Amino acid sequence: MHILIATDAWKPQVNGVVRTYENLRRGLGVMGHRVTVLAPSDFATLPCPGYREIRLALPKMAFIAEHVLQSGIDHVHIATEGPIGWATRSICLRHGVRFTTSFHTRFPEYLHAYIGLPVRIGYAVQRRFHASAVGTFVATPSLKTELARCGFERLMLWTRGVDTAQFCPRPEKKRNGEAPIFLYVGRISREKNVEAFLDLDLPGRKVVVGDGPLLPALRKCYRDADFRGAKIGEALAAEYAAADVFVFPSRTDTFGLVMLEAMASGLPIAAYPVMGPVDVVMPGVTGILSDNLQAAALAALSLDPAAIRAQAMRYDWSRVASMFLENIYEARRGVRSFKSVAADKSQSRPIKPNPKPVA
């Protein structure tokens, strides 16, 4: 199968959405499928207001239409609700091309925190975006339940994975005999609630890996913390392996891919009992969930790294890629029952297996 993925989040951005689709493309390729990515690098871009590290595309409709309608594309998946996502959605609806979407980010909560936009308005916009899809993929059961309560339809579970070969325990990285290291990995931005971690009274050291608009201010305010900037690949894996507890202070993430990376490295998780952690963490085995984040972080020190690693091994990217494909087939088979999909079957382009595997 040849799948077109339209996404506003792509390299050189460093975040969970980008890593998800990079690994998905790799996993589908191993299975003999082909993935074409429409990304900001295909267009002129502008810096995102308030978050200049992210570039917003100025999509050209003709260019997108050329890719959506090209011979050999079997399915279109829209990953994000940004300019590329909206433009691709428009082209698909105009030409009767069925598509699926993913709900990765709780933008209504973010926009409310940044500019005060009422959450109900944000969800109304996102609901409209996803309403015309034949299926919307969500990462966890708790997110599926919440979105269903908000009026979203045709929700389908699609979990996340982790590279357990790269993210693994590395005994040589441990600092035997020294005070514990508490680690945070992720964007340094308001919605990530990083200050909740930095404010904790903990023994040892706090290490922060990541970049974002709040990084300069937090560096000035929290001089006792070790801010190491954004890291990827082996450098990131080494940071996980050297730590003792992974602290995840976010209350707004839909999943939290970094928690899987930490678990694969044998790190226990300390987090709030909210969406994301409640779906990923097995309390008392892979982490501690509590509204008292300090108590959770201290209690997590006693958990067994081997048991944590064993749970992470369940999140294999080949399984994630297979689930993605199964959702596509199921969504397209059920298109007749989807009331909000206007495209007639005769106008929709058929799905055909691609006989030529990726080299």
C-alpha positions in Angstrom: 0.0 0.0 0.0 1.2 3.5 -0.8 0.1 5.9 2.0 0.3 9.7 1.9 0.8 11.3 5.4 0.1 15.0 5.6 1.7 16.5 8.8 2.6 19.9 10.1 5.0 18.3 12.6 8.2 16.9 10.9 11.9 17.2 11.1 13.8 19.2 12.2 11.2 19.5 15.0 11.9 17.2 17.9 8.7 15.9 19.6 6.6 12.8 20.1 4.5 13.4 16.9 7.6 13.5 14.7 9.1 10.5 16.3 5.9 8.6 16.0 5.6 9.1 12.2 9.3 8.6 11.6 9.1 5.2 13.3 5.7 4.4 11.6 7.2 5.1 8.2 10.2 2.8 9.0 7.9 0.1 10.3 5.6 0.2 7.3 8.6 0.1 5.0 9.8 -3.1 6.7 6.4 -4.6 6.0 6.6 -3.8 2.3 4.5 -0.6 2.2 5.5 2.9 1.0 4.9 6.2 2.8 5.1 9.7 1.2 5.2 12.6 3.7 3.8 16.0 3.0 5.6 18.3 5.5 6.5 21.9 6.1 9.8 21.4 4.3 7.8 21.1 1.1 6.5 24.7 1.4 7.5 28.3 2.4 7.2 28.7 6.1 6.8 31.3 8.8 7.8 31.0 12.5 4.9 30.1 14.8 3.9 33.1 17.0 5.3 32.5 20.5 7.1 29.4 19.5 9.7 30.3 16.8 11.3 26.9 16.8 8.2 25.6 15.0 7.7 26.6 11.4 4.2 27.0 10.0 3.8 26.1 6.3 2.2 28.2 3.7 0.7 25.3 1.7 0.1 25.5 -2.0 -3.2 23.8 -2.9 -2.1 22.8 -6.4 1.0 21.0 -5.0 -1.0 19.2 -2.4 -3.7 18.2 -4.9 -0.9 16.8 -7.2 0.2 14.5 -4.4 -3.2 13.5 -3.1 -4.5 12.6 -6.6 -1.3 11.1 -8.0 -1.6 7.6 -9.4 -0.6 4.9 -6.9 -1.7 6.7 -3.7 -3.9 4.2 -1.9 -4.8 6.2 1.2 -4.4 9.6 2.7 -3.8 10.1 6.5 -3.8 13.6 8.0 -1.7 13.7 11.1 -2.2 17.3 12.4 -4.7 20.1 12.4 -2.3 22.7 11.1 -2.1 24.5 7.7 -1.0 21.4 5.8 -3.7 19.3 7.6 -6.5 21.7 6.8 -5.4 22.2 3.2 -5.1 18.4 2.6 -8.5 17.9 4.2 -10.0 20.5 1.8 -8.4 18.8 -1.3 -9.7 15.4 -0.2 -13.2 16.6 0.4 -13.2 18.5 -3.0 -12.2 15.4 -4.9 -14.1 12.7 -2.9 -10.9 11.1 -1.5 -11.5 9.3 1.8 -9.0 10.0 4.5 -8.2 9.2 8.2 -6.9 11.6 10.8 -5.1 11.5 14.1 -5.8 13.4 17.3 -2.4 14.0 18.9 -2.6 17.3 20.7 -5.1 18.9 23.1 -4.8 22.3 21.4 -8.0 23.7 23.1 -6.2 23.5 26.5 -3.0 24.9 25.1 -4.8 27.9 23.4 -6.7 28.5 26.6 -3.5 28.7 28.5 -1.7 30.9 26.0 -4.3 33.3 24.8 -7.4 32.6 26.9 -9.5 31.1 24.1 -12.5 29.2 25.6 -11.9 25.4 25.5 -15.3 24.8 24.0 -14.4 26.9 20.9 -11.1 25.0 20.5 -12.9 21.6 20.6 -15.6 22.8 18.2 -12.9 23.6 15.6 -11.1 20.3 16.2 -14.4 18.4 16.0 -15.2 20.0 12.7 -11.7 19.1 11.4 -12.1 15.4 12.2 -15.8 15.0 11.4 -15.2 14.4 7.7 -12.6 11.6 8.2 -13.6 8.0 7.9 -11.7 7.4 11.1 -9.8 9.3 13.8 -6.9 7.6 15.5 -6.4 8.2 19.2 -3.6 6.9 21.4 -5.3 5.8 24.6 -8.7 4.6 25.9 -9.0 7.6 28.2 -8.6 10.0 25.3 -11.1 8.1 23.3 -13.6 8.4 26.1 -13.0 12.1 26.6 -13.3 12.9 22.9 -16.5 10.8 22.6 -18.0 12.9 25.4 -17.1 16.0 23.4 -19.0 14.7 20.3 -16.2 13.2 18.3 -17.1 10.2 16.2 -15.5 7.2 14.5 -12.6 7.1 17.1 -10.1 4.2 16.7 -7.3 3.2 19.1 -3.8 3.4 17.8 -1.1 3.1 20.4 2.5 4.3 20.3 5.8 2.3 20.3 9.4 2.5 21.3 12.7 1.4 19.9 13.8 -1.0 22.6 17.1 -1.6 21.0 18.2 2.1 21.2 16.4 2.9 24.5 17.8 0.3 26.9 19.5 0.0 30.3 23.2 0.9 30.1 24.9 -0.1 33.4 28.1 1.8 32.4 26.1 5.1 32.5 25.0 4.7 36.0 26.7 6.8 38.7 27.1 4.3 41.4 27.2 5.7 44.9 26.1 9.2 43.9 22.8 10.9 44.8 19.8 10.0 42.5 19.2 11.8 39.2 15.6 12.9 38.4 15.1 13.4 34.7 12.6 15.4 32.5 12.6 15.1 28.7 10.4 17.1 26.5 9.5 20.6 25.2 10.3 23.4 27.6 6.9 25.2 27.2 4.1 26.3 29.4 1.7 23.4 28.6 4.3 20.9 29.7 4.2 22.2 33.4 8.0 21.8 33.7 8.1 24.1 36.7 6.1 21.5 38.7 9.1 19.3 38.4 11.7 22.0 39.0 9.9 23.1 42.2 10.1 19.7 43.8 12.2 19.2 46.9 14.2 16.2 45.9 17.6 14.8 46.8 20.3 14.5 44.2 20.1 16.4 40.8 17.4 17.4 38.4 18.3 17.1 34.7 16.2 18.7 32.0 16.6 17.6 28.3 14.7 19.6 25.7 14.3 23.0 24.1 11.4 25.5 23.9 10.3 29.0 24.5 10.6 28.9 28.3 14.1 27.5 28.4 15.9 30.9 28.9 13.6 31.9 31.7 13.7 28.6 33.5 17.5 28.5 33.3 17.7 31.9 35.1 15.1 30.9 37.8 16.3 27.4 38.5 20.1 27.5 38.7 20.4 24.3 40.6 18.9 22.3 37.7 21.1 20.9 34.8 19.6 22.1 31.5 21.1 20.1 28.7 19.2 21.3 25.6 17.5 19.1 23.0 19.1 15.7 22.3 18.2 12.9 19.9 19.3 9.4 19.1 22.2 7.9 21.1 22.7 11.1 23.1 19.1 11.0 24.3 19.3 7.3 25.1 22.4 7.9 27.2 20.5 10.6 29.3 17.7 8.1 30.1 20.2 5.4 31.0 22.1 7.6 33.4 19.0 8.7 35.4 17.2 7.1 38.2 13.6 8.4 37.9 11.8 10.0 35.0 9.4 12.7 36.2 6.5 13.5 33.8 4.8 16.7 35.1 2.4 17.3 32.2 -1.3 17.3 32.8 -2.3 17.9 29.2 -0.5 15.3 27.1 -2.6 12.7 25.2 0.1 10.0 25.5 3.6 10.9 26.4 6.0 8.9 24.2 8.9 9.9 26.4 7.5 7.7 29.1 7.9 4.6 26.9 11.5 5.7 26.1 12.2 6.0 29.8 10.5 2.6 30.6 12.5 0.9 27.9 15.6 2.3 29.6 14.5 0.8 32.9 13.5 4.1 34.4 10.5 4.3 36.7 7.9 7.0 36.0 6.6 9.6 38.5 3.6 11.4 37.2 0.2 12.8 38.0 -2.8 10.4 37.7 -4.1 12.1 34.5 -4.6 11.1 30.8 -1.5 9.7 29.3 0.2 8.4 32.5 -3.0 6.4 33.6 -2.9 4.6 30.2 0.9 4.0 30.1 2.0 3.5 33.7 1.3 0.3 35.7 1.2 1.7 39.2 3.7 0.1 41.6 5.4 -1.7 38.7 6.5 0.8 36.1 5.9 4.0 38.0 4.0 5.9 40.7 1.0 8.1 40.0 0.0 10.7 42.6 -1.2 14.2 42.9 1.9 14.6 45.2 4.6 14.5 42.6 7.4 14.7 45.1 6.1 11.6 46.9 5.7 9.8 43.6 9.3 10.6 42.6 10.7 9.4 45.9 8.6 6.2 45.9 9.6 5.4 42.3 13.2 5.0 43.4 12.4 1.6 44.8 10.9 0.0 41.7 12.5 -2.8 39.8 14.2 -1.7 36.5 14.0 -5.2 35.0 10.2 -5.3 35.5 9.9 -1.8 34.0 11.9 -2.8 31.0 9.8 -6.0 30.5 6.6 -3.9 30.3 8.1 -1.6 27.7 8.9 -4.5 25.5 5.2 -4.8 24.8 5.3 -1.6 22.8 6.9 -2.8 19.6 6.8 -0.6 16.5 5.8 -3.5 14.2 2.7 -3.9 16.3 2.0 -0.2 16.1 2.4 -0.2 12.3 0.1 -3.2 11.9 -2.6 -1.5 14.1 -2.3 1.6 11.9 -3.0 -0.5 8.7 -5.8 -2.4 10.3 -7.5 0.9 11.3 -7.3 2.1 7.7 -8.9 -1.0 6.3 -11.6 -1.0 9.0 -12.4 2.7 8.5 -12.7 2.4 4.8 -14.9 -0.7 5.0 -17.3 1.1 7.3 -17.5 4.3 5.2 -21.2 3.7 4.2 -22.3 4.0 7.9 -20.4 7.3 8.5 -23.1 9.9 8.3 -20.7 12.9 8.1 -18.7 11.6 5.2 -20.2 13.2 2.1 -18.2 11.6 -0.6 -20.1 9.0 -2.6 -18.5 5.6 -3.0 -18.4 6.1 -6.8 -16.4 9.2 -6.3 -14.0 7.8 -3.8 -10.8 6.4 -5.1 -10.5 2.6 -4.4 -7.9 1.2 -2.1 -5.5 -1.1 -3.9 -2.6 -3.1 -2.5 0.8 -1.9 -3.8 2.6 -4.9 -5.3 6.0 -3.2 -5.2 7.6 -3.3 -1.8 9.8 -0.5 -0.6 13.5 -1.1 -1.5 
